[in-house]
Amino acid sequence: MRDQNEFLEHEVEKRTREVRAIQDVTILAMASLAETRDSDTGNHIRRTQHYVRSLARKLCDHPRFKDYLSPSNIAMLYKSAPLHDIGKVGIPDRILLKPGKLTDAEFEIMKTHAALGRDAIAHAEAELGQDVAFLTMAKEIAYGHHEKWDGSGYPQGLAGDQIPIPARLMAVADVYDALISRRIYKEPMPHTEAVQIIVMSKGRHFDPDVVDAFVAIQDHFEAIASSYLDSAEDLQQQKDYLASAQL
């Protein structure tokens, strides 16, 4: 009986690991699909994953965040972060890949990627027939990471603590990565300048306490960026995709 119980426990553990592995691969595949249609590369997914986890670990003992940022929630945050821009799959190429500034009308369409992402994740959740914790968090990130602390963001114009914590962390991670990354239409910004821009946006774009945490671990961000650099091949693939999309 004991041997049988041990065998069953081993099998359950094995199946659980397999399910988690399938979840992780599926998430990365979905996220990579969105990234291939954008000017971002696959490494953007990996960098932002690590950025948000580093921020969460720094803030997990903070009075405002400690009740939420438990080890299990930090793990879910890391898992769900790659889906933050999944809604870009629904944005037309003529807007998503436009090298110049968007018109007001085009920007209004671009902004819908937040709701498209939330709805896509919600649809997947509905197909499962039950709420899934990390997908609930993924919806919060996808829908809320363009909100701003002062209420001037989109899509809802949320302000302050109305913005879900995962979205507040992703907001800093996403902007930092956009600033320091080379794209086919821009050169990378130096780390120190990117830090200055984020600090200047404290209390306006970003939660002040999240910015303080970012400043405290800025060396971690720089190290993560260095560990997942975009290669010349990555950038060439983006150039090729952009060229083919404009034919």
DALINNOR-V136490 format. One line per field, one symbol per residue. phi: phi as a letter, one per 20 degrees, with the letter a starting at -180 (. if undefined). A space follows every 10 residues. Layout:
phi: ???
//
This chain:
phi: .fffffffff ffffffffff ffgfffffff ffffffedef dffgffffgf gfffffffef dfgecffeef gffffffffe gfefdgffge eggfefdffe fffgfffffg fffffffgff ffffffffmb fcgfffffff ffedfdfcge neecedmfcl fffgggffff gffffgfffe efcfdbefeg gfffffffff efndedggff fgffffdgff ffffgffcff effgffffff fffffef
//
